């Protein structure tokens, strides 16, 4: 498990140094690990696991938007588990339950990753529909259609810089809408 | 949206915010500048500033308030990062706490008892209670803005810490003006001002620092 955290840390270091491919493979490795742990925790609390994929997506968004709070010299595991725990607690608390989850629980179950690719989630999609038009168009083009920033810029008649800004603002406002939802 | 698609989108978003440390370094001077402007507009440096600097009492006020601010800032930066334990660092609050205790011990040890109450009551207690939070307010705003770049898992505690740091710095600024030098006065009236800012920070932090 320490090996895996060290591998994640090394991917994140490359990512923070500007290696986009390393970043994408990190997120792809984290997703199934998060999915397994969230499902276990939800089941353990007697909650429906339907919300699992929503929580995974919200956690990935948080990891993305707060990645600059991880210092490359710090261990990656505690940072990751704390972000994941926070998002899970938020999600369950919004549904009216007060919970305490020791951080060790995350560390323990992370090795038991199981892959369920392509599972659908509802929350991000729902809030995406309410974003400003430009942000929504750019986000869809880049994420769903797999366009590059340059392609999205051509398609929507924007400069690449404006596409980058819209993409980032889109993710940031998605995250704050997800947090504010009841 | 499928998680795979979300990941593809996230990987394409190369915009990154400033680290909490950098955000504080950039915004704190701005907050301090606004506080300094307020000082220039509303107050002036006490006339006997230089002679009083040679006594123990005035340097005590700066040492106390500035060490409180430094400890609170260190705590704040730890609270900004998930997975970093901040609670052990709370022990560092013993530095300003111990300094306060020493100051009280000194005043009770070396000054005659009949001066204690006048020292405690001072001349400008009401102004002090208002002006310490006022001097600290722009600094609190700057620190809260900086902390929005962080990821505090305890937003209320982080806000309180920002308020404590802002209170310490605001009090140090006010101490340039204030002529009440008894550590008893500092404990009570500066304490009330700093506590008010800490409470404000906690309440605002709970709302604006969640992520």
Interface residues (C-beta under 8 A of the other chain):
Chain A: X16 X18 X20 X23 X24 X27 X28 X31 X53 X56 X57 X60 X61 X62 X64 X65 X66 X67 X68 X69 X70 X71 X74 X75 X77 X78 X79 X80 X81 X82 X83 X86 X117 X118 X119 X120 X121 X124 X125 X128 X139 X142 X143 X144 X146 X148 X149 X164 X165 X167 X168 X171 X175 X179
Chain B: X1 X2 X3 X4 X5 X6 X7 X8 X9 X10 X11 X12 X13 X14 X15 X16 X17 X18 X19 X20 X80 X81 X82 X83 X84 X149 X150 X151 X153 X210 X211
